[in-house]
Amino acid sequence: MKRKNEILKYLHDDDKLLFLSELLDAIALSKKQNSFATIDSCMEAWEATAELNSVPGLREKVWSRFENLKSRGLIHG
């Protein structure tokens, strides 16, 4: 992913709504705290999701690997 403003391009429709909701919450909290840290954290988390979606098939491979490790009891989630 080249630019942060391309996050929406790589999110599924349900994720877009969740992202925007979380971003609005982060903006409100940041305003109360007088700090951009909450907004930065929100953007970084969603940027990671968008990057995962930007590579065809990568999300499915990661999810499959996670489920495999979970079923073997190596991780909990």
C-alpha positions in Angstrom: 0.0 0.0 0.0 1.5 3.3 -1.0 -0.6 5.9 0.8 -2.6 6.0 4.0 -5.6 7.4 2.2 -5.9 4.2 0.2 -7.0 2.2 3.3 -10.6 2.2 2.2 -9.7 0.8 -1.2 -8.5 -2.5 0.4 -11.2 -2.9 3.0 -14.3 -5.0 2.6 -17.6 -3.2 2.9 -18.3 -4.3 6.5 -14.7 -3.4 7.5 -15.1 0.1 6.0 -18.0 0.8 8.3 -16.1 -0.5 11.3 -13.0 1.5 10.4 -14.9 4.7 10.0 -16.7 4.1 13.3 -13.5 3.4 15.1 -11.8 6.4 13.5 -14.6 8.7 14.7 -14.3 7.3 18.2 -10.5 7.8 18.0 -11.0 11.4 16.9 -13.4 12.1 19.7 -11.0 10.6 22.3 -8.1 12.4 20.8 -9.9 15.7 21.1 -10.6 15.0 24.8 -6.9 13.9 25.4 -5.5 16.7 23.3 -3.3 14.1 21.6 -3.2 12.4 18.2 -2.0 9.1 19.6 -5.4 7.4 19.5 -5.9 8.4 15.9 -2.4 7.2 15.0 -3.0 3.8 16.7 -6.4 3.4 14.9 -4.8 4.3 11.5 -1.9 1.9 12.0 -4.1 -1.0 12.9 -6.4 -0.5 10.0 -3.5 0.1 7.6 -2.2 -3.3 8.6 -5.6 -4.9 7.7 -5.6 -3.0 4.4 -2.1 -4.2 3.6 -3.1 -7.8 4.3 -6.1 -7.4 2.0 -4.0 -5.7 -0.8 -2.1 -8.9 -1.6 -4.4 -11.4 -3.3 -4.9 -14.6 -1.2 -2.7 -13.4 1.7 -5.6 -12.9 4.1 -6.8 -16.4 3.5 -3.4 -17.9 3.9 -2.8 -16.0 7.2 -6.3 -17.0 8.5 -5.7 -20.6 7.6 -2.3 -20.6 9.4 -4.0 -19.0 12.4 -6.7 -21.6 12.5 -4.2 -24.4 12.1 -2.1 -23.2 15.1 -5.3 -22.6 17.1 -6.6 -26.1 16.4 -3.3 -27.6 17.6 -3.5 -25.6 20.8 -0.4 -23.5 20.1 -2.3 -20.2 20.3 -5.5 -19.0 21.8 -7.9 -16.6 20.2 
